[in-house]
Amino acid sequence: MGCIAAEQESCIKCAMDTTLPPYVCTFKDRHGKSRWRFRRKGKTSYLPGVPGSPEFMAAYDAALAGRPVLQAEIRRLPTAASPKSLRAAWRILITRTAEWQALKPQTQARQTAIAEHFFNARVVESDPSVYGDMSIVDMERRHVKMILAQWSDTPHAAGHILRLIRKLITVALDEEWITIDPTYRLKYRPAYKGWRAWTEKERAAYEERWPIGTTPRLVYALTLYTGQRRSDVVKMKRTDIENNGIHVVQKKTGRALWIPLHADLVAVMRATNLQGETILVTQYGKPFSEKALGMRMLAWTRAAGLPPGATMHGLRKTLGKLLAEHGATTRQIMDILGHTDIAHAELYTREAEQRRLASDGMRTLAVINGGKAGV
């Protein structure tokens, strides 16, 4: 059986064992496993490992000195990555690919935030496993579909994640971790139209609630008649105005634009006391932050009785829609809104063109029927 030196400093059997350090006894626990116990001056401690191992000797030295054993705290680094995992592919993407290095800092920051949010999300709510540790080697098409389904309530986020996974898959293919792309020809088209344009009724209600001369009306007019994003509207300065137009360098795309000033926007600016560094300022005369302006616009639209869908970005959509309905070409819309992808601008012109063609078709039918249009 084992050594049970209850009150003795060591038993005779262990004391005669020259392979054991002083005050150490060995015994077998109830599972038949050999263990080592240190006993001196009535104090007992159990030693890990086997005699001579680093962990054993560290615990033995501590016991001799009468101090507790110092154990290293194991912490997982935020950027730690399991081999051939999604996060491992991400680290290669951001450190070794020309595609990533060519991106602008703000784009890198935005994509990094998306990636970290995805990597830290749990695969199953009841399990601590996260997507960042998921093996890219074992990823199948059904897994990608399950991931997209998990984000189905936020279609924009799901689209971003699919694009992220495709980039990681490309890395895995280049590194020869895998030979088949599980996202090949996988399409994700949720029933979602994005930010919508304001209706005429909503615009009239807002203009009635916030007359010319107020800050809410200035924000509305500046956004509607320049068609720029909130990130660009907050930076606009009086010094940017030149030759009846305003210069804008878009934060998202980096495009430098010159946008003619609409007469209605000019009237609103002339009726507003523009004394700040930027055209838009808070009640304290300071420039708005992007987030603060978004929160204020939400409050102003609610005060006007508008539904949640009436947003600042919706005013950008409104200008695109109005331009298309009044005959602006796709290229003209791109040069005002600053789109870099022609497909975005074509969304406006395609809808306007469909309406014009449908109206012309009905007028043709009326002529064929002797001027009598159908009910």
C-alpha positions in Angstrom: 0.0 0.0 0.0 1.1 3.6 0.2 3.2 5.5 2.7 1.1 6.9 5.5 3.7 8.8 7.6 1.0 10.4 9.7 3.1 12.1 12.3 6.6 11.2 11.0 8.6 13.5 8.8 9.1 10.5 6.4 8.6 6.8 6.5 11.6 4.4 6.8 10.9 2.9 3.4 10.9 6.3 1.6 13.8 7.5 3.6 15.9 4.6 2.3 14.9 5.3 -1.3 17.8 7.3 -2.6 15.9 8.3 -5.8 13.5 10.5 -3.7 14.5 13.9 -2.4 14.3 14.4 1.4 10.8 14.6 3.0 9.2 13.1 -0.1 7.1 9.9 0.0 5.5 8.0 -2.8 2.2 6.1 -2.8 -0.5 4.9 -5.1 -3.8 6.6 -5.1 -7.2 4.8 -5.4 -6.8 4.7 -9.2 -3.4 2.9 -8.9 -1.5 6.0 -10.0 1.8 6.9 -8.4 1.8 10.2 -6.6 4.4 12.1 -4.5 3.8 13.8 -1.1 6.0 16.3 0.7 5.7 16.3 4.5 7.8 18.5 6.8 7.1 20.0 10.2 3.5 18.8 10.1 2.8 20.4 6.8 1.8 18.3 3.8 1.7 19.1 0.1 1.4 17.0 -3.0 3.9 17.4 -5.8 3.0 17.4 -9.5 4.9 15.5 -12.3 7.6 13.0 -11.5 10.8 13.4 -9.5 13.3 15.4 -11.5 10.8 17.1 -13.8 10.7 20.9 -13.9 7.2 21.1 -12.4 8.1 18.6 -9.7 11.3 20.4 -8.7 9.6 23.8 -8.7 6.9 22.6 -6.3 9.6 20.8 -4.2 11.7 23.9 -3.8 8.6 25.9 -2.9 7.7 23.4 -0.3 11.2 23.5 1.2 11.0 27.2 1.4 7.6 27.1 2.9 6.0 29.2 0.2 3.1 28.4 -2.2 3.8 27.1 -5.6 3.7 29.9 -8.3 1.8 28.7 -11.3 1.9 30.5 -14.6 -1.4 32.0 -15.7 -2.4 30.8 -19.1 -4.1 33.4 -21.2 -5.2 33.2 -24.8 -4.0 36.1 -26.9 -6.8 37.9 -28.7 -5.0 37.2 -32.0 -4.1 33.6 -31.3 -5.1 31.3 -34.1 -5.5 27.5 -34.2 -3.7 25.9 -37.2 -5.6 26.1 -40.5 -8.5 27.8 -38.8 -10.5 30.7 -40.1 -8.6 33.1 -38.0 -5.2 31.6 -39.2 -6.3 32.3 -42.8 -7.2 35.9 -41.7 -3.8 36.5 -40.3 -2.2 35.4 -43.6 -4.7 37.6 -45.5 -3.8 40.8 -43.6 0.0 40.2 -43.4 0.9 38.5 -46.7 -1.5 39.5 -49.4 -1.2 42.5 -51.8 -5.0 42.7 -51.9 -5.1 43.7 -48.2 -2.2 46.2 -48.5 -3.9 48.0 -51.3 -7.0 48.8 -49.2 -7.4 52.2 -47.5 -6.9 52.3 -43.7 -10.6 53.0 -43.1 -11.6 50.1 -45.3 -9.1 47.8 -43.4 -10.5 49.0 -40.1 -14.1 48.3 -41.2 -13.3 44.8 -42.5 -11.3 44.0 -39.4 -14.2 44.9 -37.2 -16.5 42.7 -39.2 -14.0 39.8 -39.1 -13.5 40.1 -35.3 -17.2 40.2 -34.6 -17.6 37.0 -36.7 -14.6 35.2 -35.3 -15.7 35.9 -31.7 -19.3 34.7 -32.3 -20.2 31.3 -30.8 -20.9 28.5 -33.2 -23.6 27.2 -30.8 -24.9 29.4 -28.0 -24.5 26.7 -25.4 -20.9 25.9 -26.3 -17.8 28.2 -25.9 -16.4 27.3 -29.3 -16.2 30.3 -31.7 -16.1 30.6 -35.4 -12.5 31.9 -35.4 -11.3 28.5 -34.3 -13.3 26.7 -36.9 -11.1 24.5 -39.1 -11.2 25.8 -42.7 -10.1 22.4 -43.9 -13.3 20.8 -42.6 -15.6 23.6 -43.9 -18.3 22.3 -46.2 -21.0 24.1 -48.3 -23.6 23.2 -45.7 -21.6 24.9 -43.0 -21.4 28.2 -45.0 -25.2 28.1 -45.5 -25.8 27.5 -41.8 -23.6 30.5 -41.0 -25.6 32.7 -43.4 -28.8 31.5 -41.9 -27.6 32.5 -38.4 -27.2 36.1 -39.6 -30.4 36.1 -41.7 -32.0 38.7 -39.4 -29.2 41.1 -40.5 -28.8 40.7 -44.3 -26.1 43.3 -44.6 -24.0 41.5 -42.0 -24.6 38.2 -43.7 -23.4 39.6 -47.0 -20.2 40.9 -45.4 -19.6 37.6 -43.7 -20.0 35.7 -47.0 -17.5 38.0 -48.7 -15.1 37.5 -45.7 -15.4 33.7 -45.9 -14.7 33.8 -49.6 -11.4 35.7 -49.0 -10.4 33.2 -46.3 -11.2 30.3 -48.7 -8.9 31.9 -51.3 -6.1 32.0 -48.8 -6.7 28.4 -47.9 -6.6 27.4 -51.6 -3.3 29.4 -52.1 -1.8 27.8 -49.0 -2.9 24.3 -50.3 -4.9 23.6 -47.1 -7.9 22.7 -49.3 -8.5 21.9 -53.0 -12.2 22.7 -53.3 -14.0 26.0 -52.7 -17.1 25.3 -50.6 -18.5 28.7 -51.6 -18.3 28.2 -55.3 -21.3 29.8 -57.1 -23.0 30.2 -53.7 -25.3 33.1 -53.9 -26.9 35.1 -51.1 -29.7 37.3 -52.1 -31.9 38.1 -49.1 -35.3 39.8 -49.6 -33.9 43.1 -48.6 -33.7 46.4 -50.6 -31.5 48.3 -48.3 -32.1 52.0 -47.4 -35.2 53.3 -49.1 -35.9 56.7 -50.6 -38.2 59.1 -48.7 -41.7 59.5 -50.1 -43.1 62.9 -51.1 -45.4 62.8 -48.2 -42.5 62.2 -45.7 -40.5 65.0 -47.2 -43.4 67.4 -46.9 -44.1 66.4 -43.3 -40.4 66.9 -42.4 -40.3 70.3 -44.1 -43.5 71.4 -42.4 -42.1 70.4 -38.9 -38.7 71.9 -39.5 -38.9 75.2 -41.4 -36.0 77.0 -43.1 -33.6 78.5 -40.7 -33.5 75.5 -38.3 -30.6 73.1 -38.0 -32.8 70.0 -38.7 -33.8 71.6 -42.0 -30.2 72.5 -42.9 -29.1 68.9 -42.3 -32.0 67.6 -44.4 -31.3 70.0 -47.3 -27.5 69.5 -47.2 -28.0 65.7 -47.3 -30.8 65.6 -49.9 -29.3 68.1 -52.4 -25.7 66.8 -52.2 -26.6 63.1 -51.9 -23.6 62.4 -49.7 -23.1 60.0 -46.8 -23.3 61.1 -43.2 -19.5 60.7 -42.9 -19.1 63.3 -45.6 -21.9 65.7 -44.6 -20.4 66.3 -41.2 -17.1 67.4 -42.7 -18.5 70.0 -45.2 -17.1 73.5 -44.6 -18.0 76.9 -46.0 -14.6 77.1 -47.5 -15.5 74.0 -49.6 -18.0 76.1 -51.5 -16.7 77.5 -54.8 -18.3 78.6 -58.1 -21.8 77.8 -56.9 -20.8 74.2 -56.0 -19.2 72.4 -53.1 -16.1 70.3 -53.1 -16.3 66.9 -51.4 -13.7 64.1 -50.9 -15.6 61.1 -49.9 -14.4 59.2 -46.9 -15.5 55.8 -48.1 -14.3 55.9 -51.7 -11.7 58.7 -51.7 -13.4 60.2 -54.8 -13.0 64.0 -55.2 -16.3 65.5 -56.3 -17.7 68.9 -57.2 -21.4 69.1 -56.7 -23.5 72.1 -58.0 -25.5 73.8 -55.3 -29.3 73.4 -55.8 -31.3 76.6 -55.4 -33.3 75.1 -52.5 -30.1 74.3 -50.6 -28.7 77.8 -51.2 -32.0 79.3 -49.8 -31.7 77.1 -46.7 -28.0 78.0 -46.1 -28.6 81.7 -46.6 -31.4 81.6 -43.9 -29.1 79.8 -41.4 -26.4 81.5 -39.4 -23.3 79.7 -40.6 -20.6 80.7 -38.1 -18.9 77.4 -37.3 -15.9 75.6 -38.6 -18.2 73.3 -40.5 -21.5 74.0 -42.2 -23.3 71.8 -39.6 -22.7 72.5 -36.0 -24.3 71.5 -32.7 -26.1 73.9 -30.4 -22.7 74.5 -28.8 -21.1 75.6 -32.1 -19.0 72.5 -32.4 -18.9 70.1 -35.4 -21.1 67.1 -35.3 -19.7 63.6 -35.0 -21.1 61.0 -37.4 -22.8 59.1 -34.6 -24.2 62.2 -32.9 -25.7 63.5 -36.2 -27.3 60.1 -36.8 -28.9 60.1 -33.4 -30.1 63.7 -33.8 -31.6 62.9 -37.2 -33.4 60.0 -35.7 -35.0 62.3 -33.1 -35.9 65.0 -35.7 -37.6 62.5 -38.0 -39.6 61.1 -35.1 -40.6 64.6 -34.1 -42.0 65.0 -37.6 -44.0 61.8 -37.3 -41.9 59.9 -39.9 -41.6 56.1 -39.8 -38.2 54.4 -38.9 -37.3 53.9 -42.5 -36.8 57.6 -43.2 -33.1 57.9 -42.6 -30.2 60.2 -43.7 -29.0 57.5 -46.1 -32.5 57.4 -47.4 -32.1 61.0 -48.5 -29.1 60.0 -50.6 -31.3 57.4 -52.2 -34.0 60.0 -52.7 -31.7 62.2 -54.7 -30.6 59.3 -56.9 -34.3 58.5 -57.5 -35.2 62.1 -58.3 -32.2 62.5 -60.7 -33.2 59.3 -62.6 -36.9 60.4 -62.8 -35.9 63.7 -64.3 -33.8 62.1 -67.0 -30.3 62.0 -65.5 -28.0 59.4 -67.0 -26.3 56.7 -65.1 -23.0 58.4 -65.4 -24.4 61.7 -64.2 -25.8 60.0 -61.1 -22.5 58.3 -60.5 -20.6 61.7 -60.6 -23.0 63.3 -58.2 -23.4 60.5 -55.6 -19.9 59.3 -56.0 -20.7 55.7 -56.9 -17.7 53.7 -58.1 -19.8 50.8 -59.2 -22.1 51.4 -62.2 -24.5 48.8 -60.9 -25.5 51.0 -58.0 -26.4 53.9 -60.2 -28.2 51.7 -62.7 -30.7 50.7 -59.9 -32.1 54.3 -60.1 -32.1 54.7 -63.9 -33.5 51.2 -64.4 -36.6 51.8 -62.2 -37.2 55.3 -63.8 -36.7 53.9 -67.3 -39.2 51.1 -66.5 -41.8 53.7 -65.5 -41.2 55.8 -68.6 -41.4 52.9 -70.9 -44.6 51.6 -69.2 -46.2 55.0 -69.5 -45.2 55.3 -73.2 -46.6 51.9 -73.8 -49.9 52.7 -72.3 -50.2 55.9 -74.3 -49.5 53.9 -77.5 -52.3 51.5 -76.6 -54.6 54.4 -76.1 -53.9 55.7 -79.6 -54.5 52.2 -81.0 -57.9 52.1 -79.3 -58.9 55.4 -80.8 -57.8 57.4 -77.8 -59.7 55.3 -75.3 -57.5 54.0 -72.5 -58.6 51.0 -70.7 -59.8 51.1 -67.1 
